[in-house]
Amino acid sequence: PPMKDNKHIILCCRPACIARDCDLNSFCLTLSLQQGELEKLNQSTDNINRWETELEDSRQKFRAVLVEATVKLDEQVKKIGKAVEDSKPYWEARRAARQAQVEAQRATQEYQRAIEILRAAKETIALAEERLLEEDSRQFDSAWQEMLNHATQRVMEAEQSRTRTEIEHRETAAKYNTAISHMRQLEKKLKRTINKSRPYFELKAKYYLQLEQLKRRVDERQDKLTQAKAEYRTALRNLETISDEIHARRRLSAMGPRGRGVGAEDDGTATDDISNFKMESDGISST
């Protein structure tokens, strides 16, 4: 057998345990579980240290970029001047138009999905109805009837979903058209100041995207750290439970066989309480 198996036997099957009538398989399993939880605890500790370090690094990078963005944008404001403030309505309208476009696209996808679901549900009804018409009334297929009822309910739900998403699709499309129209009006009205302030707002957009990426990285590290701490607590609780079980086994084993009272005659019938319990259990189970 492999060397590690020999070591396992030496660790678990001690003469003291044999003398105390321990359940070796259960004891070895307990030790194995304890070792597994110790490994999980150590791994969780390593993960906590890792994610704490990466989290702090990510936060420092975020703060550094934020400070840099503030300084650079202030420099642009001083360089460009009043055009930054004057052109703000256009850039805000442009941002609103982009957001309206995203919402309109999402609503369009939801509407198309609802139409597809409704189509599939109607096809299922047609198939179920065709099967029911082919069946002899004396051989009525309850499974197909149930399928038809389910498909009918599905069609009703799909029609409601289609109606809801169609309304949302129209509303978001109208909002997008309004936002685009407003943006184009401001673009014509503020063309000169828009061109002059463009470097500032392009730089602002660049830093915004960079900060968004760094913020996501911070959030990811925070989630990883939270998960590692939860795994650490779970492993610690499991170890405490296993430790309590081991101590209970040791206390029970340390009690040993009960001796007879002083002056009592030894007739050779003294037995361990645990053995008696097992024998009684065997007797009961055999009846």
KAKAHU-V693029 format. One record per residue. RES is the residue in one small letter. PHI is phi in degrees with one decimal (none if undefined). OMEGA is omega in degrees with one decimal (NA if undefined). NEAR is the number of other ideal C-beta (glycine too) atoms within 10 Angstrom. Layout:
[[RES/PHI/OMEGA/NEAR] [RES/PHI/OMEGA/NEAR]]
This chain:
[[p/none/179.0/7] [p/-58.7/-177.7/7] [m/-61.4/-177.7/7] [k/-64.8/177.3/7] [d/-68.2/177.4/9] [n/-62.5/178.1/10] [k/-62.2/-178.7/10] [h/-60.9/-179.7/15] [i/-66.7/179.8/12] [i/-64.3/-178.2/9] [l/-70.3/-169.2/11] [c/-92.7/-170.7/17] [c/-94.7/179.1/13] [r/-80.6/177.7/14] [p/-57.1/-179.6/7] [a/-62.6/179.5/8] [c/-67.0/-179.9/16] [i/-63.8/-179.3/10] [a/-64.0/-178.1/10] [r/-91.7/176.1/18] [d/60.7/178.9/14] [c/-74.7/172.1/19] [d/-82.2/-171.3/11] [l/-62.9/-178.9/14] [n/-61.0/179.9/9] [s/-65.6/-179.1/11] [f/-66.1/178.7/18] [c/-62.9/177.9/17] [l/-63.4/178.7/12] [t/-62.3/178.2/17] [l/-63.4/179.1/15] [s/-65.1/177.1/12] [l/-63.4/178.9/15] [q/-62.3/179.1/17] [q/-63.6/178.6/12] [g/-61.9/179.5/14] [e/-69.1/175.6/20] [l/-62.7/177.7/14] [e/-64.5/177.4/11] [k/-63.9/179.5/17] [l/-63.3/179.6/18] [n/-65.4/178.4/12] [q/-65.2/178.1/14] [s/-64.2/177.7/20] [t/-62.3/177.4/14] [d/-62.0/-180.0/11] [n/-65.2/178.5/17] [i/-61.0/179.0/17] [n/-61.5/-179.5/12] [r/-64.2/-175.7/14] [w/-70.8/174.7/21] [e/-63.7/178.5/15] [t/-65.1/-179.0/12] [e/-67.1/178.1/17] [l/-64.2/179.8/19] [e/-65.0/177.5/12] [d/-62.5/-179.6/13] [s/-64.8/178.0/20] [r/-64.7/179.3/16] [q/-64.6/177.8/10] [k/-64.5/178.8/15] [f/-61.5/-179.8/17] [r/-62.9/-178.9/11] [a/-64.1/179.3/11] [v/-67.5/178.6/15] [l/-63.3/177.7/15] [v/-64.0/179.8/10] [e/-61.0/179.9/12] [a/-62.2/179.6/17] [t/-61.0/-178.8/11] [v/-65.9/-177.5/10] [k/-64.6/-179.9/15] [l/-69.4/175.5/16] [d/-62.7/177.5/10] [e/-63.4/178.9/12] [q/-64.9/178.5/18] [v/-61.9/179.1/15] [k/-65.3/-177.9/9] [k/-74.6/-175.2/10] [i/-83.3/177.8/18] [g/89.3/-171.6/13] [k/-63.7/-176.8/11] [a/-60.4/179.5/18] [v/-62.6/-179.3/21] [e/-70.2/-177.1/12] [d/-66.6/-175.7/15] [s/-92.0/-177.9/24] [k/-56.0/179.9/15] [p/-55.0/179.9/16] [y/-66.5/-176.6/23] [w/-66.6/175.1/21] [e/-69.3/177.2/12] [a/-65.7/178.2/20] [r/-65.8/177.5/19] [r/-63.6/178.9/14] [a/-64.5/179.4/17] [a/-67.0/178.2/20] [r/-65.5/178.0/14] [q/-64.6/178.0/13] [a/-64.7/177.9/20] [q/-65.4/178.5/16] [v/-61.9/-180.0/12] [e/-65.3/179.3/17] [a/-67.0/178.1/21] [q/-65.0/177.8/13] [r/-62.2/-179.8/13] [a/-64.3/177.8/21] [t/-63.7/178.6/15] [q/-63.7/178.7/12] [e/-64.8/179.4/18] [y/-65.4/179.2/21] [q/-64.9/178.1/13] [r/-65.4/179.1/13] [a/-64.4/177.9/21] [i/-64.1/-179.6/15] [e/-66.0/178.8/12] [i/-64.5/178.6/17] [l/-63.3/179.0/19] [r/-62.2/-179.7/13] [a/-64.2/179.8/13] [a/-66.2/178.6/20] [k/-66.8/177.0/15] [e/-65.1/178.3/11] [t/-64.8/177.7/17] [i/-62.4/-179.7/17] [a/-60.6/179.3/11] [l/-66.4/180.0/14] [a/-65.7/179.3/21] [e/-64.9/178.8/14] [e/-63.6/179.7/10] [r/-66.0/180.0/15] [l/-65.7/179.2/15] [l/-69.3/180.0/7] [e/-76.4/-175.9/9] [e/-76.7/172.6/12] [d/-68.5/-178.3/7] [s/-58.2/179.3/6] [r/-77.8/178.7/5] [q/-115.8/-176.6/6] [f/-62.4/-178.0/10] [d/-91.4/-178.1/15] [s/-66.6/179.8/7] [a/-65.5/178.1/9] [w/-69.1/176.5/17] [q/-64.2/177.4/14] [e/-63.9/177.8/11] [m/-63.5/178.6/17] [l/-64.9/178.8/18] [n/-62.5/179.3/12] [h/-64.4/-179.6/14] [a/-65.5/177.9/20] [t/-63.2/177.4/15] [q/-63.7/178.8/11] [r/-63.7/178.4/17] [v/-64.5/179.1/18] [m/-60.4/179.1/12] [e/-65.4/-179.4/14] [a/-67.1/177.8/19] [e/-65.8/176.6/15] [q/-63.8/178.7/12] [s/-65.2/178.9/17] [r/-63.1/179.5/21] [t/-61.8/-179.6/12] [r/-64.4/-178.2/13] [t/-70.2/177.2/19] [e/-66.6/177.4/15] [i/-64.0/179.6/12] [e/-64.0/178.1/17] [h/-61.6/179.7/20] [r/-66.4/-178.6/13] [e/-65.4/-179.3/13] [t/-68.2/177.1/21] [a/-65.0/178.3/17] [a/-65.8/178.7/12] [k/-63.4/179.7/18] [y/-65.5/179.5/21] [n/-61.4/178.0/13] [t/-64.5/-179.1/13] [a/-65.1/179.6/21] [i/-65.5/179.2/17] [s/-62.7/179.1/12] [h/-64.6/179.7/16] [m/-63.7/-178.5/20] [r/-68.4/175.8/14] [q/-63.0/178.6/12] [l/-67.1/179.3/19] [e/-63.1/177.5/14] [k/-70.1/-175.7/9] [k/-72.3/-173.4/12] [l/-113.7/-173.5/20] [k/-55.8/-176.4/12] [r/-66.1/-178.7/11] [t/-68.4/177.6/20] [i/-63.9/179.5/20] [n/-62.0/-178.4/11] [k/-70.3/-176.8/17] [s/-90.5/-176.0/25] [r/-54.5/179.4/14] [p/-56.6/-179.8/13] [y/-65.8/-175.1/20] [f/-73.9/174.6/20] [e/-67.7/177.1/11] [l/-65.3/177.9/15] [k/-62.8/178.7/17] [a/-64.8/178.8/12] [k/-62.0/179.3/12] [y/-67.5/179.2/16] [y/-61.3/178.9/11] [l/-63.2/179.8/10] [q/-64.5/179.5/16] [l/-68.3/176.9/15] [e/-63.3/178.0/10] [q/-64.0/179.3/12] [l/-65.9/178.3/18] [k/-64.7/177.3/14] [r/-62.8/178.6/11] [r/-64.0/177.1/17] [v/-61.5/-179.3/18] [d/-63.2/179.1/12] [e/-63.5/179.5/14] [r/-66.0/178.2/20] [q/-65.5/178.0/15] [d/-64.3/178.8/12] [k/-62.8/-179.9/17] [l/-65.4/178.2/19] [t/-60.5/178.8/11] [q/-64.6/180.0/14] [a/-63.4/178.7/20] [k/-67.1/177.9/15] [a/-65.4/178.1/11] [e/-64.7/178.0/17] [y/-63.1/-179.7/18] [r/-63.2/179.0/12] [t/-63.6/179.3/14] [a/-63.1/179.6/20] [l/-65.9/177.9/14] [r/-63.1/178.9/11] [n/-64.0/178.1/17] [l/-64.6/178.1/17] [e/-63.0/178.2/11] [t/-64.4/179.1/13] [i/-64.2/179.3/18] [s/-62.3/177.6/13] [d/-61.1/-179.9/10] [e/-65.7/179.2/15] [i/-64.3/178.6/14] [h/-62.0/178.5/10] [a/-63.9/177.4/10] [r/-62.3/-178.9/17] [r/-65.1/179.0/12] [r/-63.5/179.8/9] [l/-65.4/179.8/13] [s/-70.3/-178.0/16] [a/-67.7/179.2/8] [m/-63.3/177.1/12] [g/63.7/177.0/11] [p/-66.5/178.7/12] [r/-77.1/178.3/10] [g/-79.1/179.0/9] [r/-83.5/-177.5/11] [g/-64.9/-179.5/6] [v/-63.1/178.5/5] [g/88.4/179.9/5] [a/-75.5/-178.6/9] [e/-82.9/-179.8/6] [d/-90.1/-179.3/8] [d/-100.5/177.0/7] [g/78.9/-178.4/6] [t/-102.0/-179.1/6] [a/-66.6/179.9/11] [t/-134.6/179.3/11] [d/-74.5/-179.3/14] [d/-59.6/-178.8/11] [i/-65.2/177.9/14] [s/-63.2/177.6/11] [n/-59.6/-178.7/10] [f/-63.0/179.7/10] [k/-64.9/-179.6/12] [m/-64.8/178.3/11] [e/-64.5/179.0/10] [s/-62.3/179.3/10] [d/-63.5/-179.7/9] [g/-63.3/-179.3/9] [i/-66.8/-176.2/8] [s/-68.6/-176.8/7] [s/-87.8/-179.3/6] [t/-82.2/NA/4]]
